[in-house]
Structure formats: C-alpha cells, structure tokens
Amino acid sequence: MKILFFSSYFYPYTSGLTTYPWKILSYLSKNHQITVLTFNHQNNKLKIKNYKLKIVYLPYLFKLSKGFISPQSFFYFLKEIKKTDILILNQPNVEGLFLAILAKIFRKKTISLVHCFLYGGKNIFEKLIFKLANFFVFLQLFLSQKLVFYTKEYFQSTCFYRFLKNKKIYYHLPPIKKLSIDKNYFKKLLEYKENSFLIGFSGRTASEKGIEYLIKAIKNLKLKIKNLKLIFAGPYGKDVAGENNYFLKIKNLLEKNKIFYKFLGNLKENQLGAFYKTIDVLALPSINSTEAFGMVQAEAIILGTPVVASNLPGVNIPIKLTKMGLLTEPKNEKQLAKAISEILENQKKYNNKKLIIQAQKIFDIKNVYQFWSKIID
C-alpha cells in the first residue's frame, strides 16, 4: 500500500507531534511504501536508511507564528495525492487543508492523527491566529474518514467534540518504547546529582509546559529540602520554533531564584533512558490543552520513575492508569511543591516493582503497532 503522510514538522525536530509518527511510520514502512511531506525549517534533513520511507521537503515563502506560508505546496500535494492509496494528516497543522480537499476530490481514504488542538496567544492578533488555525484543523478533521485521538477524555473536553462525535473515531495510547540505559551517561548524570534530589523535566522548553510554575515550586521546596537540583532534557532556545524568548525567561527565573539547574539539550534514546533512571521525580506542569497526553510521562514511568503532572484532560491519564505519581491543578505551584515532596518522602509507594510491571503492560508498544496495521486496511 502507498501511504502519504503530511506534517508541518517532522523528525528529527523533537516533539510528541513528531516522535509518535516517526515510530509508527518506521514500523509501517516494513510492509508499505511511505512518502512524507513536510517542511525543512532548520536545515536538519533526516537521513533515511529505509528506502520505503521517502521524505519530500516542501518549499515555503516565510513562517507565520509556527506555521508555514507555502503556496508552492499545492503542486506537490496534487502530484503526490494522485499516487497514494491512503492519506494520513498529522494534526494540528494549517497547511494540510488543501491536501485534505484534494484527497476528497480524488476519493482517497484520509486519516487524521490528532495530537492536540492549539491554544495560546499573548495579544488579540496572536489569539486570532490560533483560533483560525484550530478552524483549519477542524475542517481537515471534517474531511477525514477516520480520526485517531490518544484519549476520549481529551477529545470530549474540546469544543469540536459535538461537531465531530458522529465520525469514525478511534482512541489509542501513543507508542511508548522502553528505553535502554547508556551506562557512561548514567554515571555522568549521577556525578551531577551527587547527594541531592534531582527533579527532571523532559520535553521542549515551550510556554505551554508551565516551567515557570515548576521553578516557583522548587523555590518553595528549598525552604524544606535544601539539596534540590533541576535538570532539563530536550530542545530549548532557538531549537524550539517560536520559543526562544520563553527559554530566556526561564533561564532568568532560574538564576534569579538561585536554583541549581542544567540543560542537557536533545538526547539519544539511551541517554534519555539514563536521564529517567537518574532523576527522582519527573515533572510535567503543563498549563493548557496544547498538551494532550505527555508521552514523556509514560517513558519515565515504565523505567520506574514517578511523575507529577497537571490534572488536564489527557495529561492525567498516565498517572490515573498506573498510580505512579500525583496530579496537581495547572498553575498551582503550592500543590506542585507538595506533590513533589510527597513522592520524595514516599518513593516506594510510587515506584514499586508491581506498579512498574503493570505500567509496562499498559504501554506495550506492540499494541500500538497492531492498531495502526489494522486501521490503514
């Protein structure tokens, strides 16, 4: 089968939006011919060893917020849609609307993989852009025959549920791989940790992640627990589209509050495994619906690391399923500090062997592969 996949961003750009598709497409490419349409916004083209996974980088005139203005894409869309059997749209995106319309015209089966909807904006103009972007996403979902969400809870919490609930909708957890451990990197991280408690954050340093509330929580905790350090895994600064100013704000807050911290940047899989094994707690203090699950939670949990996360629809699912952590209300640094303290004082309650084995069964990546093998048929 010939599969056409469109996403505004693609691996090696690091995000749940790109990590999920990369794992699934790599698996599906063993039996299917796959073409990926995406934008090369940072000159970091991926070298593909598997000949069945072909990547076409689309030209664009300029970027608007995190989107791409690319009239030229229409001709690429027209060329590729004629050759494909099935179209998969990676949501959210704005640019794929024309592709969704062409798929409808040429009667191509279309699946939308929905990671989240967009939320944000500092002023009226930016908020308008996000609303318009969500409307474009909605139109693509309306034109799709099948919709895939992580959780029913997240979809039902959105304003689009009542308009789309009668479509063919599937709910399935994302693909979570049990990461191996880089022993040398693990040793290096332990040297940084010394005798302290290490609070970790994994993911993009982006405004929807609510890192400023984690910093406030750590500041409060320092009054009770002196030997605390904060460590970040994942892209930051100019490596995250549209978020460099936010990174500078976070760095300034860390310095101002005299918190020991370290930014590790993008890590290889086995280095990320070592990161999860080193930290005492993973924190995910997300503040809005742009976060719909938080795959980093599940990655940490199946390696035995407890999590503190925001009680948002979808984001709360990994902790509810595994009991390996605590939920706090978004933007509530006092609750966040209390939850971290509770886990540090009662670690065996949240990371015992029985819970870890149960979590590994819940997030078995083979189940996700089987799901996608069936859904494209």
N, C-alpha and C positions, 0 to 999 in steps of 0.2 A: 504494500500500500504506500502511496505517496502522500506524505503529510507536510503541510505548510504551517509553520509556526511563526507568529508575529509578536514581537515585544519591543517596546521603546528602548529598554535596556536589556542587556544580556551578559552572561558570564564572560569574562572574569570580573565585571562590576559586581560588588558584593552586596547582596540584599536578599531577603526571603523571596522577593519578586523574581530573582534570577537563579538562586540556589535550587529552588524547587524544580523549575523547568529543566535545568541542566541535568539533574539526577534522572528525571523521568525520560527526557529525550535521549540521553545516553543509553538508557536501558532499551527504549523502543527502537533505537537505530540498529539494534542487532537483527531485527526482523523486518524493518520498514525503512524506506528511503525518506529522509527528512531534510527539508530546507528551512532555514531560519532567516527571517527578515528582521533586521534591527539597525540601530544607528551606532556608529563608531565615534562617540563623543570625546574620548580621551586617548585616541590612538593606541588602544590596548587590544588589538585584534587577537582573538584566540586561535592558537594553532591546533587544528583538529587532526588527530591521528586516524579516527574512524571515518573512512571515506563516505559512509552513508549519511553523515551529518554535515551538511553543506551550509555555510553561513554567507549570506549576502548582506553587505553593509550599505545602507541607503544614504544617499547624499542629502544634505539639508542646507537651507539658507542661513538660519540662525535659530537660537534657542529662546523660548519664551517661558520663564519660570523653569520648570523641569521638563517641559515639552519641546518638541521639535517642529519648526515650520518647514515643511518639505513638500512643495507641490510636485516635485520630480518623482516622489514615491508612487504616484498614481500609475505611472508607466511600468514600474517594477511590479506593482500589485496586479495590473492587468496581465502581464506576461506570466507571472507565477501562478495565478489563480486558475488559469486555463489548464495547467499541467497537473494540478493536485487532485487528490481524491477527498481529502478532509482538511479543514482549516481549524487551527487552534489559536485563539486570541488570548494573549496574556494580559489580564486586567489588574490594575487600571491602566488605560492608555487612551489618548485622544486620537492619535494618528491613524489607528486601525479602522476608523469608521468607514472610510472609502473601501477598504478591503472587505469589510463585513457586507457592504452594499453589493459589491461585485460578486461575492460568494452567493448572495441571494439571487442575483441576476443569472448566474451560471449554475444555479442549483447545486452548490457544493455544501455538504454537511459541515456545520460550524459548531465548535465547542468553545465556550468561554471559561477559562480558568480564572476564578475571581479570588485574588489575594485579599483585597480590601477596597474600600472606597476612599476618596481623598478628603482631607479635612485640613483647614488652616487658613492662613492669610493674616497679615498684620494691619492691612487697611482695606477700604471698601473695594479698591481695584483688584487686589490680590484675592479677596474673598469671592469676588465675582468670577475670577478666572477658575477658582476651584469648583464653584457651582456649575460653571459651564463645562468644565472637564468631566464632572460627575454625570452631567446630562449626556455627554458624548458616550460615556461608558454605558449608561442606561440604554441608549439606542443600540449599541452593539450587543448588549445582552438580549434586548428585544428581538434582534435579528438572528440570534443564535438558536440552534435547536436544543442544545444541552448546556446546562450551567453547572459548574463544579465549585462548591464552596468548602472551606475547611470544616465549618460547624454550622448547624441550623440556628444556634443561638445568635451568632453574629449576623447572619442574613436577616433574621426576624427583627433585629434591632434597627435595621436601616429603613429609610423612608421609601425604598424601592420595593420592599417585600410585597406590599399589597398589589403592586402592578405586575409583578413577575411570578407570584406564587403558583400560578397555574401552568407554568412552563415545566419542562422535564428537568428536574433539579436533583443533583447528587451531592451528598455530603461525605467527605472523606478526609481523614487526617493527612497532613503532608508527609513526605518521605523523610524519615529520620534515621540517619546512619550512626551506628555505634562507632565512635572514633577511636583509632589506635593512639598510643601514647609515645611521643618522642622522648625517650629517656634522658637524653642530654639536655633538651629544652626544659624538661620537667625539673631537672637538677638546677638549672639556671634560675628558674622561677622560684624554687624553694630557697635559693640564696637571697633573692629579693625579699621573700616573705619573712625570713628569719623566724623570730618567735612571735610574730604578730598575727592578728586575724586579717585575712585577706578577703575583701568584698570585691566581687567581679562584675563587670558589665561586658556583654558581648553583643556586637551589632554595630550599625552605623552610628556615628555621633551626629544625631539629627534631632531637630526641635520636637518632633512628636514623641521622642523617647523619654522626655521629662528628667534628664540627667541633673538639672539644677535642684530638683527635689531630693534626689539621692545625696547630693552634696550637703544640703541642709540637714538631712537625716544623719549623715556621718558626723556633721558638726555637733549635733545634739548627742550622738552616741559617745563622742570623745570625752564628754563630761563623766561618763560612766565607765567606758572601756578605753584606756589610753593607747594601747598598741593596735591601732587600726590603720590599714592601708587600702587604697582603692586602685584597682587595675583594670585597664580597658583593652579589650580585644576587638579588632575590627577597623574598618577605614574611618578616617577623620579628616577634617580640614578640606583642602581642595580635592581630595579623593572622593568626596561625597557631594553629588550635584546639588548646588544651591545652599550648602550648609556651612560654608567656611566661617561666616560671621558668628554662627551659633557655636562652633568649636572654639573660637577666640573668646567668646563669652564664658564658656565652660572652663577654659583654661584659666581665665582671670579669676573666676569664683574659687577654683581650687587653690590658687596662690593666695588669694585674699583670706581664705579660711584656714590656711596653713595645714592643708591635708596632704599626706604623703600619697603620691599618685604616679602612675606610669602608663603611657600609651604604647601599646605593642604594635599597632597597625594590623594590616591583613596577615593572617597566619595560615600556614598549611594545615591540612586536616589533622595530622598527628601532633602538630604544635598546639592546635586548638584543643585537642584531647588532653594534652598536658596542662593547658590552662584550666580546664574544668576540674581536673584532678587536684590542682594546687589550691584553688580558691575554697573558702569555707561556705560562702553563700553567693549565688548569682542573683543580681537584682535587675528587674525589668520594670522600671517605674513609668511606663508609657501613659500618656495623658489623653489620647483621643482615638477615634475609630480608624485612623490610618494604620494602627496596629490591630491585627485581626486574630493573631494566634501567638506569635513569638516562638519560632522553631528552636531558637537557642535554649529555651527552657527545657524542651524535651531532650536536646543534645546533652545538656548538663545532668538532667535527672537520670538518664539511663547509665551515666557514669558514676552515679551515687552522690551528686552534688545537689543539695536542696536549693529551692528558689523562693524569692519574694517577688511577687508581681502585682500589677494593678488589677483590680476587680472590674475589668472591662469585658463586654461580651466577646467571647472567643479567646481572649487573652487568659481568662480564668480557667479554661478547660484543662490544660496540662496538670495544674495543681489539683483541680477537682477530681480528675481521673486517677491520679497517683498518690495523693495525700502527702507528697514530698515537698511541702512548702506552705507558705501563708499568703493570703491575699489582703491587699490594702486598698483603700479608696484612692483614686488618682489625685495627685497634687497635695497629698496629706503626708508631710514629712514626719509628723509625730507618730502616725501609725506605721510608717515605713521603718522608722528607727526602732520602734517597739517590736516589730516583726523580726527584724534582723537580730536584735538582742535575744529574742525568744529562741531562735534557731541556734545561735551561737552557744546558748546555755543548755540546749537540749538536742544536740546533734543526732544522737542515736534514735531519737523519736522520728526524725525526718529522713534518715538515710540508712535504715537497717536493710539487711540482705533480702528479706521478704518483699519489702516495698520495691527494691531495685529490680528484682526478678520479674515482679508484676508489671513494672513500668516498661521493661524491655519487651514483654509480650504485647503490651498495648501499642507500642510504637515500632512494631516489626515492619521494616521497610519492604519486605516481600509482599505484604498485604497491599501496599500502595501500587507496586508493580503489577500485581494481578488485577487490581481495579482498573488501571489505565489500559491494560491489554484488552479488557472486556469493553470498556466504554468507547474505544475507537472502532470497534467492529460494527 
